[in-house]
């Protein structure tokens, strides 16, 4: 048996999307998308906004420690 470990994918296509400046159009659109999906699952506006900002921040932290994929 051969085991294999790999890092998981982030929500956006590449880690570079997360490493851009804070006012990135991509991150803004992704955040709006996540908030809208949370609302579809019946989250209230305040909770959806707060929680999805936390998720985006967590993904930014993951992007900072993830490896760059040349073949992706």
PyMOL commands that set and color helices and strands:
alter all, ss='L'
color gray80, all
select helices_A, chain A and resi 15-17+25-40+45-65
alter helices_A, ss='H'
color red, helices_A
deselect
rebuild
show_as cartoon
